[in-house]
Protein backbone atom coordinates (compact mmCIF):
# COMPACT_ATOMS: atom_id res chain seq x y z
CA UNK A 1 0.00 0.00 0.00
CA UNK A 2 1.16 3.42 -0.84
CA UNK A 3 1.48 6.29 1.52
CA UNK A 4 -1.58 8.06 0.02
CA UNK A 5 -3.70 4.95 0.47
CA UNK A 6 -2.62 4.73 4.10
CA UNK A 7 -3.37 8.37 4.54
CA UNK A 8 -6.84 8.10 3.00
CA UNK A 9 -7.54 4.98 5.10
CA UNK A 10 -6.42 6.87 8.18
CA UNK A 11 -8.70 9.80 7.29
CA UNK A 12 -11.67 7.46 6.77
CA UNK A 13 -10.92 5.70 10.08
CA UNK A 14 -10.57 9.00 11.93
CA UNK A 15 -13.79 10.36 10.45
CA UNK A 16 -15.54 7.14 11.48
CA UNK A 17 -14.15 7.43 15.00
CA UNK A 18 -15.20 11.09 15.17
CA UNK A 19 -18.69 10.25 13.93
CA UNK A 20 -19.08 7.47 16.47
CA UNK A 21 -17.68 9.76 19.18
CA UNK A 22 -20.15 12.52 18.26
CA UNK A 23 -23.07 10.07 18.44
CA UNK A 24 -21.85 8.69 21.79
CA UNK A 25 -21.42 12.20 23.21
CA UNK A 26 -24.92 13.12 22.01
CA UNK A 27 -26.47 10.08 23.73
CA UNK A 28 -24.32 10.57 26.84
CA UNK A 29 -25.49 14.19 27.18
CA UNK A 30 -29.08 13.13 26.62
CA UNK A 31 -28.71 10.48 29.32
CA UNK A 32 -27.28 13.04 31.76
CA UNK A 33 -30.12 15.48 31.00
CA UNK A 34 -32.69 12.71 31.55
CA UNK A 35 -31.09 11.73 34.87
CA UNK A 36 -31.12 15.37 36.00
CA UNK A 37 -34.78 15.69 35.00
CA UNK A 38 -35.68 12.54 36.91
CA UNK A 39 -33.72 13.73 39.93
CA UNK A 40 -35.48 17.13 39.89
CA UNK A 41 -38.82 15.34 39.58
CA UNK A 42 -37.97 13.05 42.50
CA UNK A 43 -36.87 16.00 44.65
CA UNK A 44 -40.07 17.86 43.79
CA UNK A 45 -42.19 14.84 44.69
CA UNK A 46 -40.34 14.53 47.99
CA UNK A 47 -40.35 18.19 48.98
CA UNK A 48 -43.71 19.26 47.55
CA UNK A 49 -45.75 17.88 50.48
CA UNK A 50 -43.31 19.44 52.96
CA UNK A 51 -43.47 22.81 51.21
CA UNK A 52 -47.26 22.69 51.06
CA UNK A 53 -47.45 21.83 54.76
CA UNK A 54 -45.09 24.69 55.63
CA UNK A 55 -47.19 27.16 53.65
CA UNK A 56 -50.35 25.85 55.32
CA UNK A 57 -48.74 26.33 58.73
CA UNK A 58 -47.63 29.84 57.78
CA UNK A 59 -51.20 30.70 56.76
CA UNK A 60 -52.49 29.17 59.98
CA UNK A 61 -49.99 31.18 62.05
CA UNK A 62 -51.07 34.38 60.31
CA UNK A 63 -54.76 33.63 60.74
CA UNK A 64 -54.49 32.56 64.38
CA UNK A 65 -52.35 35.52 65.43
CA UNK A 66 -54.16 38.22 63.51
CA UNK A 67 -55.47 40.40 66.36
CA UNK A 68 -58.98 40.13 64.92
CA UNK A 69 -58.83 36.38 65.62
CA UNK A 70 -56.35 36.22 68.50
CA UNK A 71 -58.10 38.55 70.91
CA UNK A 72 -61.51 36.83 70.80
CA UNK A 73 -59.79 33.47 71.23
CA UNK A 74 -57.95 34.66 74.35
CA UNK A 75 -61.16 36.16 75.79
CA UNK A 76 -59.86 39.41 77.34
CA UNK A 77 -62.99 39.69 79.50
CA UNK A 78 -61.81 36.67 81.51
CA UNK A 79 -58.65 38.45 82.70
CA UNK A 80 -58.81 40.43 85.90
CA UNK A 81 -55.50 42.20 85.24
CA UNK A 82 -54.44 43.83 81.97
CA UNK A 83 -50.81 42.86 82.57
CA UNK A 84 -51.80 39.17 82.61
CA UNK A 85 -53.62 39.58 79.31
CA UNK A 86 -50.64 41.32 77.71
CA UNK A 87 -48.23 38.68 78.99
CA UNK A 88 -50.49 35.95 77.61
CA UNK A 89 -50.65 37.73 74.25
CA UNK A 90 -46.87 38.03 73.95
CA UNK A 91 -46.30 34.45 75.13
CA UNK A 92 -48.94 32.93 72.87
CA UNK A 93 -47.61 34.66 69.76
CA UNK A 94 -43.96 33.93 70.54
CA UNK A 95 -44.66 30.26 71.32
CA UNK A 96 -46.49 29.72 68.06
CA UNK A 97 -43.81 31.61 66.13
CA UNK A 98 -41.06 29.42 67.58
CA UNK A 99 -43.15 26.30 66.97
CA UNK A 100 -43.21 27.16 63.27
CA UNK A 101 -39.59 28.35 63.00
CA UNK A 102 -38.28 25.14 61.40
CA UNK A 103 -40.83 25.48 58.61
CA UNK A 104 -38.97 28.48 57.19
CA UNK A 105 -36.72 26.00 55.36
CA UNK A 106 -39.65 24.85 53.24
CA UNK A 107 -41.75 28.02 53.01
CA UNK A 108 -38.97 30.15 51.56
CA UNK A 109 -37.45 33.44 52.66
CA UNK A 110 -40.17 35.77 51.34
CA UNK A 111 -42.92 34.04 53.29
CA UNK A 112 -40.83 33.73 56.44
CA UNK A 113 -39.86 37.42 56.32
CA UNK A 114 -43.53 38.40 55.86
CA UNK A 115 -44.50 36.15 58.78
CA UNK A 116 -41.75 37.61 60.99
CA UNK A 117 -42.70 41.16 59.96
CA UNK A 118 -46.33 40.52 60.93
CA UNK A 119 -45.28 39.19 64.32
CA UNK A 120 -42.91 42.11 64.89
CA UNK A 121 -45.55 44.67 63.86
CA UNK A 122 -47.94 43.09 66.34
CA UNK A 123 -45.32 43.17 69.11
CA UNK A 124 -44.46 46.80 68.30
CA UNK A 125 -48.12 47.80 68.38
CA UNK A 126 -48.64 46.00 71.68
CA UNK A 127 -45.57 47.76 73.08
CA UNK A 128 -46.67 51.17 71.76
CA UNK A 129 -50.11 50.67 73.31
CA UNK A 130 -48.50 49.71 76.61
CA UNK A 131 -46.33 52.82 76.49
CA UNK A 132 -49.26 55.11 75.74
CA UNK A 133 -51.80 53.35 77.96
CA UNK A 134 -50.03 51.67 80.87
CA UNK A 135 -51.72 48.35 81.66
CA UNK A 136 -52.09 49.26 85.31
CA UNK A 137 -54.29 52.25 84.38
CA UNK A 138 -56.93 50.49 82.29
CA UNK A 139 -58.99 47.33 82.69
CA UNK A 140 -58.36 44.62 80.06
CA UNK A 141 -61.33 45.38 77.80
CA UNK A 142 -60.61 49.12 77.65
CA UNK A 143 -56.93 48.47 77.00
CA UNK A 144 -57.84 46.06 74.19
CA UNK A 145 -59.98 48.75 72.57
CA UNK A 146 -57.02 51.17 72.65
CA UNK A 147 -54.81 48.47 71.12
CA UNK A 148 -57.38 47.77 68.38
CA UNK A 149 -57.48 51.47 67.47
CA UNK A 150 -53.71 51.48 67.03
CA UNK A 151 -53.77 48.22 65.10
CA UNK A 152 -56.46 49.39 62.68
CA UNK A 153 -54.33 52.42 61.83
CA UNK A 154 -51.61 50.19 60.35
CA UNK A 155 -51.80 50.06 56.57
CA UNK A 156 -51.33 47.73 54.97
CA UNK A 157 -52.30 45.13 57.54
CA UNK A 158 -49.10 43.10 58.15
CA UNK A 159 -51.04 39.86 58.48
CA UNK A 160 -52.77 40.41 55.14
CA UNK A 161 -49.37 41.13 53.57
CA UNK A 162 -48.13 37.85 55.04
CA UNK A 163 -51.11 35.96 53.67
CA UNK A 164 -50.45 37.54 50.27
CA UNK A 165 -46.89 36.19 50.42
CA UNK A 166 -48.21 32.73 51.31
CA UNK A 167 -50.66 32.80 48.40
CA UNK A 168 -47.93 33.96 46.01
CA UNK A 169 -45.60 31.19 47.15
CA UNK A 170 -48.41 28.66 46.74
CA UNK A 171 -49.05 29.82 43.17
CA UNK A 172 -45.35 29.57 42.32
CA UNK A 173 -45.25 26.10 43.83
CA UNK A 174 -48.21 24.96 41.76
CA UNK A 175 -46.57 26.32 38.61
CA UNK A 176 -43.34 24.46 39.37
CA UNK A 177 -45.04 21.10 39.76
C-alpha positions as CSV (number, residue, x, y, z in Angstrom):
1,X,0.0,0.0,0.0
2,X,1.2,3.4,-0.8
3,X,1.5,6.3,1.5
4,X,-1.6,8.1,0.0
5,X,-3.7,5.0,0.5
6,X,-2.6,4.7,4.1
7,X,-3.4,8.4,4.5
8,X,-6.8,8.1,3.0
9,X,-7.5,5.0,5.1
10,X,-6.4,6.9,8.2
11,X,-8.7,9.8,7.3
12,X,-11.7,7.5,6.8
13,X,-10.9,5.7,10.1
14,X,-10.6,9.0,11.9
15,X,-13.8,10.4,10.5
16,X,-15.5,7.1,11.5
17,X,-14.1,7.4,15.0
18,X,-15.2,11.1,15.2
19,X,-18.7,10.3,13.9
20,X,-19.1,7.5,16.5
21,X,-17.7,9.8,19.2
22,X,-20.2,12.5,18.3
23,X,-23.1,10.1,18.4
24,X,-21.8,8.7,21.8
25,X,-21.4,12.2,23.2
26,X,-24.9,13.1,22.0
27,X,-26.5,10.1,23.7
28,X,-24.3,10.6,26.8
29,X,-25.5,14.2,27.2
30,X,-29.1,13.1,26.6
31,X,-28.7,10.5,29.3
32,X,-27.3,13.0,31.8
33,X,-30.1,15.5,31.0
34,X,-32.7,12.7,31.5
35,X,-31.1,11.7,34.9
36,X,-31.1,15.4,36.0
37,X,-34.8,15.7,35.0
38,X,-35.7,12.5,36.9
39,X,-33.7,13.7,39.9
40,X,-35.5,17.1,39.9
41,X,-38.8,15.3,39.6
42,X,-38.0,13.0,42.5
43,X,-36.9,16.0,44.6
44,X,-40.1,17.9,43.8
45,X,-42.2,14.8,44.7
46,X,-40.3,14.5,48.0
47,X,-40.4,18.2,49.0
48,X,-43.7,19.3,47.6
49,X,-45.8,17.9,50.5
50,X,-43.3,19.4,53.0
51,X,-43.5,22.8,51.2
52,X,-47.3,22.7,51.1
53,X,-47.4,21.8,54.8
54,X,-45.1,24.7,55.6
55,X,-47.2,27.2,53.7
56,X,-50.3,25.9,55.3
57,X,-48.7,26.3,58.7
58,X,-47.6,29.8,57.8
59,X,-51.2,30.7,56.8
60,X,-52.5,29.2,60.0
61,X,-50.0,31.2,62.0
62,X,-51.1,34.4,60.3
63,X,-54.8,33.6,60.7
64,X,-54.5,32.6,64.4
65,X,-52.3,35.5,65.4
66,X,-54.2,38.2,63.5
67,X,-55.5,40.4,66.4
68,X,-59.0,40.1,64.9
69,X,-58.8,36.4,65.6
70,X,-56.3,36.2,68.5
71,X,-58.1,38.6,70.9
72,X,-61.5,36.8,70.8
73,X,-59.8,33.5,71.2
74,X,-58.0,34.7,74.4
75,X,-61.2,36.2,75.8
76,X,-59.9,39.4,77.3
77,X,-63.0,39.7,79.5
78,X,-61.8,36.7,81.5
79,X,-58.6,38.5,82.7
80,X,-58.8,40.4,85.9
81,X,-55.5,42.2,85.2
82,X,-54.4,43.8,82.0
83,X,-50.8,42.9,82.6
84,X,-51.8,39.2,82.6
85,X,-53.6,39.6,79.3
86,X,-50.6,41.3,77.7
87,X,-48.2,38.7,79.0
88,X,-50.5,35.9,77.6
89,X,-50.6,37.7,74.2
90,X,-46.9,38.0,74.0
91,X,-46.3,34.5,75.1
92,X,-48.9,32.9,72.9
93,X,-47.6,34.7,69.8
94,X,-44.0,33.9,70.5
95,X,-44.7,30.3,71.3
96,X,-46.5,29.7,68.1
97,X,-43.8,31.6,66.1
98,X,-41.1,29.4,67.6
99,X,-43.2,26.3,67.0
100,X,-43.2,27.2,63.3
101,X,-39.6,28.3,63.0
102,X,-38.3,25.1,61.4
103,X,-40.8,25.5,58.6
104,X,-39.0,28.5,57.2
105,X,-36.7,26.0,55.4
106,X,-39.6,24.9,53.2
107,X,-41.7,28.0,53.0
108,X,-39.0,30.1,51.6
109,X,-37.5,33.4,52.7
110,X,-40.2,35.8,51.3
111,X,-42.9,34.0,53.3
112,X,-40.8,33.7,56.4
113,X,-39.9,37.4,56.3
114,X,-43.5,38.4,55.9
115,X,-44.5,36.2,58.8
116,X,-41.8,37.6,61.0
117,X,-42.7,41.2,60.0
118,X,-46.3,40.5,60.9
119,X,-45.3,39.2,64.3
120,X,-42.9,42.1,64.9
121,X,-45.6,44.7,63.9
122,X,-47.9,43.1,66.3
123,X,-45.3,43.2,69.1
124,X,-44.5,46.8,68.3
125,X,-48.1,47.8,68.4
126,X,-48.6,46.0,71.7
127,X,-45.6,47.8,73.1
128,X,-46.7,51.2,71.8
129,X,-50.1,50.7,73.3
130,X,-48.5,49.7,76.6
131,X,-46.3,52.8,76.5
132,X,-49.3,55.1,75.7
133,X,-51.8,53.3,78.0
134,X,-50.0,51.7,80.9
135,X,-51.7,48.3,81.7
136,X,-52.1,49.3,85.3
137,X,-54.3,52.3,84.4
138,X,-56.9,50.5,82.3
139,X,-59.0,47.3,82.7
140,X,-58.4,44.6,80.1
141,X,-61.3,45.4,77.8
142,X,-60.6,49.1,77.6
143,X,-56.9,48.5,77.0
144,X,-57.8,46.1,74.2
145,X,-60.0,48.8,72.6
146,X,-57.0,51.2,72.6
147,X,-54.8,48.5,71.1
148,X,-57.4,47.8,68.4
149,X,-57.5,51.5,67.5
150,X,-53.7,51.5,67.0
151,X,-53.8,48.2,65.1
152,X,-56.5,49.4,62.7
153,X,-54.3,52.4,61.8
154,X,-51.6,50.2,60.3
155,X,-51.8,50.1,56.6
156,X,-51.3,47.7,55.0
157,X,-52.3,45.1,57.5
158,X,-49.1,43.1,58.1
159,X,-51.0,39.9,58.5
160,X,-52.8,40.4,55.1
161,X,-49.4,41.1,53.6
162,X,-48.1,37.8,55.0
163,X,-51.1,36.0,53.7
164,X,-50.4,37.5,50.3
165,X,-46.9,36.2,50.4
166,X,-48.2,32.7,51.3
167,X,-50.7,32.8,48.4
168,X,-47.9,34.0,46.0
169,X,-45.6,31.2,47.1
170,X,-48.4,28.7,46.7
171,X,-49.1,29.8,43.2
172,X,-45.3,29.6,42.3
173,X,-45.2,26.1,43.8
174,X,-48.2,25.0,41.8
175,X,-46.6,26.3,38.6
176,X,-43.3,24.5,39.4
177,X,-45.0,21.1,39.8
